[in-house]
Amino acid sequence: MQPAWAPLQNLPGSPPAGDEVWVFSFSTAPGPHLDGLGPLLDDYESQRAGRLRSARARAEFVNGRGFLRLLLGGLLGHDPRGVRLATAGNGKPVLAETTGLPLFFNIAHSHGMGLLAVASHAELGVDIERLRDVTDRASLARRYFHPSEVICLEGLTGEAQQRLGFFHAWTRKEAFLKATAVGIGFGLDRVEVTLEPGHPARLLRIDGCEQTAAPWTLEHLEPGEGWLAALALRAPCGKLVTAHADLAKMME
Ligand SMILES: CC(C)(COP(=O)(O)OP(=O)(O)OC[C@H]1O[C@@H](n2cnc3c(N)ncnc32)[C@H](O)[C@@H]1OP(=O)(O)O)[C@@H](O)C(=O)NCCC(=O)NCCS
């Protein structure tokens, strides 16, 4: 059963306990609250935001990084702007400071909705996609999916099931590739996942090897009607806490 996405009442003051994992959704829409979130970004992020041409892309970035800084600042007990971030792999934001306790996190956004996932016990990645029509879906699947996944996808009956199956596979693969920090350059087809709607999310094989995939957990997420998401974690997932953060309200 899908966890509920109740409103996040307060920013947590201590990190996820044990094998608990948090996934918070948020709107990435522009609004006056960005006047409060923008100044929380560091110089690098502010410059990056400034280079983004569209207001939508800027709002997506500022909402995500502003929320990340508010959350991490609260957990680390200091000013959000002072949170030091670095990049790992092919650009994954990670904490640059040693906190005594590791904090793993990852951001994703799609068409107005963002996700921020946090854990203390294992590396993770998250991906979200708006369920939408993709005209060249069959050819994208043949190009980027593993042959066994293509067979499974083509075996699904009806447009709705095929569309769901496609986005299940896409979000699960990308969540895994984001957890490793390598990104899609690794090759989506090297990662085999379950994709049948209604079946549990599982990472089946990496480069054909079940043993390499075994430490990984995949979680299927439905953060809002019309969106699909996935969380990949290099460990078992204990309690999964999902909530919606109203950033506009938080910045009032
Ligand atoms: C990471 C990647 C999968 C993101 O894909 P996307 O669907 O465009 O974007 P998403 O919304 O899912 O995720 C974006 C967020 O992921 C995070 N991110 C960036 N690079 C990441 C990486 N290598 N691993 C994990 N997370 C990453 C960032 O927080 C980013 O958001 P922000 O910059 O606004 O904070 C993709 O950009 C990628 O593969 N990058 C690595 C570069 C690479 O390998 N390129 C090869 C091209 S063939």
The ligand as an ORCA input file, in Angstrom:
! r2SCAN-3c Opt
* xyz 0 1
  C      21.390     13.203    -12.635
  C      20.493     13.093    -13.851
  C      20.050     11.631    -13.962
  C      19.295     14.015    -13.569
  O      18.278     13.823    -14.478
  P      16.996     14.759    -14.646
  O      15.845     13.858    -14.930
  O      17.308     15.810    -15.616
  O      16.761     15.527    -13.304
  P      16.138     15.119    -11.895
  O      15.077     16.090    -11.634
  O      15.827     13.671    -11.774
  O      17.366     15.376    -10.901
  C      18.029     16.586    -10.849
  C      18.731     16.685     -9.513
  O      19.545     15.553     -9.283
  C      20.713     15.954     -8.564
  N      21.857     15.480     -9.356
  C      22.591     16.112    -10.305
  N      23.543     15.280    -10.784
  C      23.393     14.105    -10.148
  C      24.085     12.848    -10.206
  N      25.114     12.639    -11.019
  N      23.655     11.853     -9.404
  C      22.619     12.040     -8.559
  N      21.939     13.206     -8.450
  C      22.318     14.216     -9.239
  C      20.655     17.464     -8.409
  O      20.212     17.752     -7.099
  C      19.640     17.878     -9.443
  O      18.815     18.938     -9.095
  P      19.335     20.411     -8.738
  O      20.574     20.644     -9.501
  O      18.187     21.282     -9.099
  O      19.590     20.348     -7.264
  C      21.183     13.477    -15.176
  O      21.291     14.881    -15.243
  C      22.569     12.868    -15.269
  O      22.705     11.716    -15.589
  N      23.605     13.662    -14.962
  C      24.957     13.197    -14.897
  C      25.746     13.626    -16.092
  C      25.848     12.511    -17.063
  O      26.175     11.410    -16.753
  N      25.534     12.814    -18.300
  C      25.598     11.830    -19.306
  C      24.696     12.192    -20.399
  S      24.617     10.827    -21.510
*
